Amino acid sequence: MVSTKFTLLALAATLSTAAATGSAKIINRCPTSVYLHFDGPQDHGPDTITLAAAPGSSYNEPFVQDKNPDVGRAIIITSVNPPGAAKITFAYHVANGTVFYNLSIEGGQVLPGKEIVVRSGDTGACPTISWPSGTDPNPTGQDHTKSCSADNEIVLLLCASNI
């Protein structure tokens, strides 16, 4: 009985350390509001959130994982609600303790001329995606997916150069 209990506790400890403890965060430093729309696991939170035009207004969520390991999460950013043609998609997928993240734009510029950056939180442990003028500087269809440990916070800064 004692060995069975110990085995179950050891298994539970292993499973809890395998789960991602990181998060996805979006910070709006723009002088206008933006709207977040969610795609991915459907049982997590609201469909749309407004990030006000206040310096540093933000949205944060622990990494969302679906029961299907092939499903990731996409947070779609628009300047109008309901979503118009122009959108930025901040997507991530957690697998085997690693978070894979990407940034894409579709239908034109959402934040023309405004810097957009994806980086890790305070640690600086994850590769950065940087769009100095609000659009993909190399729009050749090249995959810009980056990855790092799923224990990190991945931050999308809108109007990153505004302080």
N, C-alpha and C positions, 0 to 999 in steps of 0.2 A: 504494500500500500504506500509506504513512504517513497519507494523508488518510482512508482507511477506518478505520485504527486510531484516529485522533483522533476521528472521528465516533462510533465505538463507545464510546470513553471518555466523550465528552460526553453521549451518550445514557444511559450507565450513571449518570453523576453526576446527571443530571436525574431519573431514576427513583428514585434513592436519596433525593433531597431531597423527592420527592413522597410518600414513605411516611411514615405517622404515626410520630412518635417519642415520643408521650406515653404515659400509662398510666392505668389505673383502679386505685384503691387503696381498700380498706375497712379502717377502724380501729375495733376494738371497745373502747369505754371502759366498757362495761356490767359490772355485777357478776355476770353470768351468761354462759355460753357461747352462741354463736349458730352456726348451720350455714349454709354457703354451698353452693348447688346451681347448676349452670351449664346454660344453654341457649344455643344458637347454634352456631358452628362446632364440630363434634364432634371434631376432631382436636387439641384443645388442652387438655391437663391432665386432672385427675381430675374425677369427677362430683360429689363432695361433699368439702368441707373444713370442719373444725371450727376456729372461732376461740375460743380459750379465754377464760375469764373473768379475764383478766389485763389490767391497764391498758395500753392501747396495743398489744395483740396485733393483727397486721394481715396482710392479704393484698394482694399487688400483682401486676398483670399488665400487660405491654405491651398496648396496644390490639390486640385480635384482629380481623382482617379476614377475611371469607370470600371465596372466589372469586366468589360471587354478590354483586354490589354492593348488592342489596336486603336482605341478611341482616345483622342486627345481633347483639349479644351481650346476654344477660340474666343477671344474677347475682341469684339468689333467696335471700333471707335468711329463715330460720325460727328459732324458739326450740326446736324439737324436731326429732329425726331418727329416722325418716324425716319428710319435711315434713308438717305438719298443715294445717289449713284456713287459718290466718293466715300471710300472707307479705308481705314487702316485696320489690319488684322494682326493682333498680337496673339500668337498661338504657342501652346506648350503641350508636351506629352511626357509623362513620367513612366520610366521603365527600368527595372533592375537598379534602383537607387540613383539613376541619372535623370536629369530633366533636360529635354531637348526643347529649344525655343527658337522662334522665328518671327520676323516682322515682314509684312507685305502691304502693298497699297493697290487699290483697284478703283477704277472709275474717275481718276483725277486726284488732285491734291485736296486733302482735308484741312491741312494747316500750311498754306503756301508760305514758303520762306522761313518757316519756323523749325528749329532744330528738334529732331526726335532721336532719343537715345535709349537703348536697352542695355542695362548693366546689372552687375550684382549689387546687392545692398552694400553695407559698409565694408565688407571684407575685400572686395576687389578680386575675388577668387574666380569669377566667370568671365568669359570673353564678351566684349562689347560689340553691339551693333550701333553704328552712328550714321544718321542721315542729316548732315549739316543744314540743308535747305528744305527739309520736310518731305523729301521724296528719295526713293532708292537711287543712290549715286551710280549704281551699275545695273540698270534695269534690263539685263540681257537674259533674264530667266534663270540666272545662276542661283543655286540654292544657298541661302544665307543662314542656314540652321546652325546654331551653336549649341554647346552642351556643357554641363558641369554637374556636380553633386546635387542631388535633389534636397539636400539639407540647407541649401542657400536660398536667399531671397532674390528673385529676379525682378528688377524695377524698370518700368517703362516711364520715361520722363517726356512729357509733351511740352513743347516750348522750353527745352532744357536750358537754353542760355538765359532765360528770364529768371531773375532772382528777386 
